[in-house]
């Protein structure tokens, strides 16, 4: 019966602790797997696994097996099988399916996908793979990434044609390879940009030394046809000790340094915490602390409108600060400083109390409920360090308003920082009657499990997806997917960054609930925001 099988097959028995071949077919012999168990590489190499199978209660098991030397290595999918009635009998059928051709083709395709076809060097994907391997190694900090960008290369292509440009790239690749050490890895990142992965023996000085060698190697002009062309380059360096995150992050940091190098004219190192930036942040921190203590901060309010009716339903409270020198600082400048220094806790408490007081003042001016909510942002650091439910309750009691008048906006990063603790906090906030919104949805982790488990009422779609949406089919697809997700989870949605009526109408047609952006109003002072509300209701 075994001779009817087109693949190598053998009937194996285990008797008195030794293997015996009861029957085997011609493909088994032709595969070089022997005719006797004592001589077969199958038993020699897979004997322990075969023994465990025969001594177990299993009726079927598959394993991958690599057989032979590296040059002529063969790959098999090996199957051990027996009938239910044969359990404990010490017998089974072993079949082998040769997958050598398929795996070699797969390896070849992988190699091609990771290789630049012009130069034969690793491409960006291949470079990123090798960088990831190095990051996971024990000496992960002892390396650097150099990005080498050729200056004026586009002029060569424009003046001499693509073939001349390709010839130049090949010549540049050869010179770069010659300037590197044997263990360094050179890749073509794309276009006129090359990447180098260096192992450092003596710290950052090694990377700077290699950069000088690269510049020296390119100093001699290249001959193309009847022309001699000098190629200059800009080099940016990112050190592994500065950032042990994703490989693409390190590559982007080196590319960022290249941009600085193009301006400065020298090799640039990327520093995640450069001294001058740190000094500026300390200055901002000192001024911000005084501003909070002296009551110099203000809140502006931006309307959020129902896309169906155009009615103002809410205002988002946004912190604003003009420092002692009369300079208005963007929240993008002082909020990160507040979070790093811990000032976000008193700043957040002030913002909550001020927003509640302002809403109460609007109610008094309207002679009752003015008909809108106020949305207040909660920072991830604030959620970790402050007792948020008690703080919100105190602000509501002090202002004399109900929790249903507040929308609290949390970012995705805040939720994933400590899911269990944040879940308890959110449930306590829901008990106060507040509405909970996930801000900047789609820019962070977008974990669907959190959306399903946590009591989130509203998703705010980040402006990066809304801006230019009408001209970008990918953005429309993303927004449509978010809206469908929100609808499936029973959540409302707010689109940020709406600037045109056409965009608002499109979002309304797609099913978005609310809209926010310059189409309706820029952030306004409290009195101006209330005047806008009164005028809209007139």
N, C-alpha and C positions, 0 to 999 in steps of 0.2 A: 504493500500500500504506500510505503514511503516514496517509492520510485515515481508515483503519480504526482508528487508535490514538486513544483518548479523551483523551490527554494531549498537550501541545505536543511536537512532534518535528520535527527538521530533519536532513537529510543534509548534512554539512560536508566540504569538500575543501580541502586545502592545496596550492596550485600556485604555483610561482615565488615562494614566501614570502608569498603572500596567500591569505586565506580566501575560499571561495565556497560559496554555498548551492546544492546540486544539486536539492533538493526540500524542501518543508516543507508542513505540514498547516494546516488552518483554526484549530485551537486555538492553534497557535504564533502566527499573525497576531493572533488575538483577545486573546492575552496581552500584546500591545504589544511583541513582541520583534522586529519588523521583518520585511521581506521580502527584503532584500539584506544580505549580510554586512558591507558597508561602513557600513551604517546601524544595524546591530543592536547593542543594548546587551549581548547575549550575547557577541558577539565583542569588543566594547570592554572589557568588564569581566572576562571569563573567557578572553580570547584567549591569554594567556601559559600558563595551565594547559592549555588545549586544544592548544596547540602542543607542549608537553612530552609530552602523551599521544600525539599523532600521531607524534612522533619517537621514542617509546619502543617497547618490545616488548609492552606491556600490551594486553590485549584488553577490559578492563573497569575502569572507575573511577567512584566516586561521590563527590560533594562537596556540601556544603550551601552555598546561595547566597542572599544577602539582596539584594533588588532594589527600588529605589524610595526615596522620601523617608521620613522617620521616621513621618509621620502615616499615609501609605497604603503603608507598606512591605509587601512580599510575600516569602514564604520558599519556596524551591524545593529539592527534592532533585534534583540534576542528575546524569545518568548518561551517560558516554561509553562507547560499545560498538562493537566491530567483530569480524568473523570472524577465525579464525586465518589464513585465506588472504589477508586484507587487511592484515596487518602490513607496514609499510613503504610501503604504497600511498598514504598521506596522506589517507585517507578514514575517516569514522566516522559513526555515528548518535548524535545528541544528543537525549535525552528529558528532560522536566522534569515533576516531580510537585509540584503546588502543595500545600504544607503550612501555608499561612498560617492557616487556620481552626484546625487542631490546635494550632499553636504559640501562637496568641493565647489559645486556651482554656487551654493549659498555663500560660502566663504569668499569666492571670487567676486560675487556681486557686492558683498559688504566692503571688500577691499576697494573695488572700483568706486563705490559711493563715498568712500572716505579719502579718495585720491584726486588731486587736481590733474585733469587730463593733459594740460599743456606742459607742465613742469615735472610731473611725476611725483611731486611733493604731496604730503597730506593736505587736504583742503580744510576749511574751517571746522567741519563736522569731525574729521579725523583728528585735528589738533585739539578740539574740545574733549574728545574721548581720551586722548593721552594725558591731557591736563587733569581730567577727572581721576584717572588712575593714580597720578602723582599726588593729588590732594588727599586721597584716601590712604596713602602710604605713611609710614612712621615719620619720615623726614619731610612732612608736608610743608613745613615752614621754610625749608632751605631751597627755594626756587623762585624764579621770577619769570614774568611774561614780557617780552619786548614786542612791540608792534612797530614795523618799519614801513613808512608810507613814502612812496616815490614822488618827489616834487616835479611838476610840469610834465608828467607822463601823458596827460591828455593831449598835449600839444604834439607829441610824437605821433600819436594815433591820428590826429587831425591832419598833420602835414605829410606824413609818410605812409599812412594806411595801417590797417589792422595787422597785416602780416609782419611789417616792420616792428610794430608794437609787441607782437608775440615773440619775435626774435629777441627783442630787448629784454623782455621778461625772463626768457630762458637764460640769457646771459647773466642777468642780475642774480637769478637763483643760483647759478653756478658760483658766482663770486661770493655770495652770502654763505653758501655752504662751505667754501674754502676758508672763510673768516671765522667759522665756528669750531668748537671742539667736537670730538667724535661723539660724545654723549648728548650734545645739544640737539634739539629737534627743530627743524625748519619747516614751515608750512606756508602755503599761499592762501591767505585769508579771503582773497577775492580781488578782482581788478588789479590795482597797483599797490596792494597792501600785503605784506608778509608778516608772519608771526614767528617768534622764536621762544622756545621753552628752555630755560637755562636752569641747571643745577648749580647752586651757589656753595662754594667752599669757604669763602671769606666774607660773607655778607653782601650788602648792596654794592660794594666796590667792584665785585665780579661783574655785575650787570653793566655798570658804567664802563668798565674796561672793554667788555665785548662790544658795547655800542661804539666806542672809539675805533675798534678794529673793523666794524662794519662800515663806518664812514670812510675809513682809510681804504678799504677794499673797493669802494665805489668812486673813489677820487679820480682814478685813471679813466679817461674818456672811453666810451664804447664806440666801436666802428660799425656803422650801419650804412651799407651801400657806399656812397662817396662822402658820407658825413661822419664826423666825430662828435659824439654827443656825450656831454657830461651829465651824469645823473646825481642829483643831490637828494637827500632823504631827511625826513623828520622821524625821530625815534621817541616813543613813549614807553615807560617802564612801570609795571605794577608788580609789587612784591607780594609773594605768598604770605609772608608774615603779617601783612596789613589786612588781608582779607582771605579767610579760609572758607568762603561760601561757595556758590555755584561757579563752575568754570566760566560760564558766559559773563558772570559779573566781573571776574578778573580780566577777561579779554576786553570788556567795555571800559574798565578803568584804564587799561593801557591805551585804548583808543582815545579816551578823554585826554590822557596825557599827551598824545600825539597832537591833538588840536592846540594844546598850550604850546607844544614844541614848534608848531608852524608859526605861532605868533612871536615866541621868544627867540627862535633861531638856534636853540640849544636842546640837548636831550633833557627831557623832563621826567621826573619821578612822580607818580601818583601817591599822594598821602591822604589817607582817610581822615586824619585829624591834624591837619597842618597847624603850625603854631599861630599864624596870623588869624586863622579862622577861630581857633580856640580863644585867643585874646579878645577878638571882637565879640564872641559869645559871652565872655565874662563881663564885658562892658554892658552889653544888653541886659544881662541878668541883674546887674546892680541897679540900673535905671528902672527896670521893670519892677523890682521889689519895692522901690520907693513909690512908683506910680500906683501900685496896688494898695500900699499902706496909706497913701495920701489921697486916695479916691480920684485919681486922674484918668482912670480908664472910662470908656464910654461904650454903650451898645448901639449898634445900628440894626435896623429891621428891614428885611427884604420880603416882599409879599410872595405867597404861594397861592396859586389860583386853580380853581376847578377848570379843567380843560374843556368840559362840556358846556358849562354856563359862563365861564369867564369870571365868576364871582371869587373874591378874595376869601379864602377859608383859613389862612394862617399866615404868620410872619415868623421867619427864622431870625433869631437873635444872634448877632455877630459881633464879637469883641473888636474894638478899635482903640488904637493908642497913638497919640502924638507925644513924642518925648520932650524933654526939657529944652531941646534946641529947636523945637517947632517942626520936627521931621515926623511925618506920618509913616509909621512902620506897618508893613503888611503882616497879617497874621501868619503868613508863611515864614516870616523872619522871627517873630517873638514867641509863637506857640511852641515850636520845638525847643527853644531855650527854656520856656516855662516847664515843659515836660521833663527835660533833663535835670533841671535844678530842683524840682519839686514845687515850684511856684504855681503849678497848674492846679493844686488843691485850693489855695486861697482864691486864685483867679476864677476857678470853676464855681466856688461857693458864691463869690460876688456876682458872677454872671447869672446864676440861678435866682438869687434874691432880687437882682435888678430887673430881670425879665418878668418875674412874678409881680413886682411892684408896678412896673410899667403897664402890664395887662390890667391890674386892679385900677390904675389911674384911668385907663381907657374906659373901663366899665363905669366908673363914676361919671366921666364926662358924657357917656352915652345914656346915663340914667338907668343902667342895668347891664345885662350881658351884652357886650359889644359885638358878639357873634363870630369871633375868631379865636383861634388857639395861638400859642407861642411855642416855637420849637427851639430847644436849647441843646447844644452839643455836649456830650460827655466824653472826655478823653480816656484813652486806655489806661494811662498812668493814674488819672483821677479815680477810675473805677477800682484800681488795685490798692490805692492808698487811703481813700476816703470811705466813710460810711454813707454811701449814696442815698439809700432809702430814708434814713434819718435826716440827712441834709435837705432832700427834696420836701419831706414832710414839714420841716421847720420853715422853709421858704413859702410853702402854701399857707401854713397857719399864719405867718407874719403878714402875708398879703391878703388873706381872707378869701382865697379863690379855691375852687375845686380842682382835684388832680386831673379831671377830664379836660381841663383847659390847657394842659401841657403835653407837648410831644418831645420825647427825649431821644436824641439821635446818637447812636453808637456806631463805631466803625467795625469792620470785619476783624481787624487786628485786635481790637479790644475784646471781642468775643472769644477768639481762639487762644488768648493769652492764658486764661484759666477758665475753661468752659463750665466746670461745676460751680465755681464761686460766682461767675457772671450769671449763670442760670438762676441761682438763688436770689441774686440781686434783682434780676429782671422780674422774677415772680413777685418779689416784694414791691417793686415799682408798679406792676400791674394791679396789685391790691390797692394801691393809692388811686387807681383809676386813670393813670397816665397812658398815653399812646406811645408805643415803642417803634422806632424806625431804625433800619440799618442804612447808614450813610455810605456814600461812595461805593455802592454795590458793584461788583465786577472788577475792582482794582486790586483786591486782596486775594483771600483764600477761596471765597465763594463755596464754602463747604455746605452742601445741600443737607447734610445731617443736622447741622445747627439750625438751618432754616425750618426744618420740619419739627425739631424738638423744642426750640425756644419760642416764647410768646411774642413773636415779632408781628407787628400789625402792618408795617409799611416798608417798602423798599425804595430807596432813593438811587436812581440810575445816574452814575457819575457823568459829569459834563464831557469827559473825554470821549464817551460814546455818542453823546447828543450833538456836540459841535461838528458841523460838516457832515452830518448823517445823511442828508438828502443826496449828497454826491458820492457816497461810499456805500456800496451794496453790502459789504461785510458788516459795517456798523448797523445798518438796518436789520440784518439778520440777527445780530447780537441783541439789539433792543427788542426785537420781536420775541426772541427766545426768553429774555428776562420777563417780559410782560406775560407770556404764556405760563412761565413758572410761577409768577406771583398769583396769577388767576387760579392755577391749580392748587396753590397753598392757601387760597382765600385771603390774600394780602392786597392792599392798595399800593399804588406806585406814584412816585414823583420824579419827573425828569428835570435835571438841573441844566442850566446853560441855554435855555430857550431864548433866542434873539429875534426870531422872525415869526410872522403869523403863519406862513406856510409850514414851518416846522411844528408849530403848536397844533395846527389842524391835522398834520400827518400823525403826530403822536396820539391825538384824540381818536383818530380813525383806527389806530392800532390797538386802542384800548387802554392807554395810559390814563390814570385818574387825575393827577395834578401836574402843574408845571411851575417852574421857577426860573427866573432869568431876567436879563435886561429888557426883554420885550415888555415886561410888566412894570419893572422899576429897578433901579439900583438900590443898594442898601441905604436906608433913610434914617434920619434922626427920629426919636420917638414922636415928637410933635408932627413932623412931616408925614410919618407913617400913618398916624391917626387921621390926619387931614385927607390923605389918599383914601383911607377906608371910608370916611364920611362921604367924600365925593363919589366913590364908587357905589355907595348905597343910595345916593340921592336920586 
